[in-house]
Amino acid sequence: MTEWAGLGLGGWKRLETEGRLPKDDVLRRLHSEGISIDWLVTGAGHMLRDAERPAAPIDPALMGRIVDTIRGTYKRLGQGVPDRTLGELAAQWYGEIAGAGDQADQLVALGVRAEQFRQTLTTAAAAPGADKRQA
């Protein structure tokens, strides 16, 4: 916390023991770093502002389509995909596609993303040395 606030340990301890708030510039710096000023003042809630927002529920059908699309793209190109990579890609794609609008818009966005991904994998596979292992 002292690094985020730009204060020394002694300065921060004094603020805590005396029950005072940091100066405006320190509060602004903490806020810009994602610290909840409500938490800082009251101790209630979460320290980080982003933690205060509940995560949006995941649409299982959309996530399933994304996973199937990624796995199918690898399979059509004769490549395997490690489970961890599949999960990471699916999470990334979900973040991009879920906000595309209604279900029809999401399916269009998924198709566009799948074609971009197919081109990326095809280009990577054709690159010199792509079939050689790193030492």
N, C-alpha and C positions, 0 to 999 in steps of 0.2 A: 504494500500500500504506500509505503514511503517513497518508493521509486515513482509510482504513478503520480503522487502528489507533488513530487519535486521537493520534498522536505527531508531533513535528516531524521534519524530515529528519535533523537531527543526532542525535536520539535513536534513530531507526531505524538509522542508519549505525553508531552505537556498538553496538547489539545485534548487528548483522551482524559487525562486525570483532572484537568480543570473544567471539563465539560464544555469547551468552546468549539465553535465551528471554525474551519479553515477560512482564510480570506477568499474573496470572490474569485481571484485568478486561480487559486488552488481548486475551488469548487468547479470552475469551468473546465480545468484540465482533467479532473476526475470524471466529470460528466462526458467529456470528449473521449475518454478511455473506456466508456461503457459502464461506469459505476453509477448505481442508483443513488441519487441525492436523498430520496425518501429514506432509503435504508441507512444512509450515512447519518441522517438527522435523527431518525426514530429507532433504528435497529430492527424495524419490522420489514418483512418481505425478503426479497433476494438482493444480494450484493450487486449483481450484474443486471442491468436494465433488460437485456434480451431474455434473461431467465424468467422475467415477469410475464412474458407473453406465452400463453399456452401454445404448444405445437399443434399445427393443423393436423387433423386426422388423415391418415393415408388411405386412399381409395385402393382396396385390394385388387379390384379388377384392372385398374390402370397400371398398378405396379406389376401385376401378372403379365399384362401385354408387353410392358417394357422389358421385363426379364426374358420373355419368349422371343422378342424381337432381337435383343442383343445376342442371346444364345444361338438363334437361328442364323444371324449374320455371320457369326464365327463358323458355324457348321457348314454353311453354303460355301465358304471360302476354304474349307478343309482345315480349319484351325480349331484348337480347343481353347477354352477360357477357364482359368482358375476360378473357383467359387468366390474368393475374396475380390478379384477383379470384377466379376459379374455383379457382386453386391455393390461395390463402389460405383461402377458405371450406372447401375440401376438407380441408385440414390441420386446421383448427379442428374441423370436424365429426368427423373421424377420432379426434381426441383425446377427444371426448365419447362417441362411439359404441363405439369399440373396447373400452372397459372395461365395457360393458353386460352382459357375460356370454357365453353361447354364441351360435352363429350365429343362432338363432331370436330371442333377446333383442336382438341387434344389428339385425336386420331390423325389429323392432318399434320400436326406438329411432330408426332411420333414418326410418321412416314418420312418427313423431311429430315429429321434427326437420324433416322436409320440409313437413309441414302448418304448423308454426309459421313456417317461412321463407316459405311461400306467402302466409300472412296478412300477414307483415311487408312483403313486396314489394307486395302488393295495396294495403295501407294507404298505403305510401309513394307509389305511383303515383297514388292518389286525392287526395293532399294538394294544397292550392292551390299553384300555381307549380311543381309537380313536373315539368311539361313545359318549363319555361323554363330556359335556360342562365344560369349565373352570369356576371356581367360580369368 
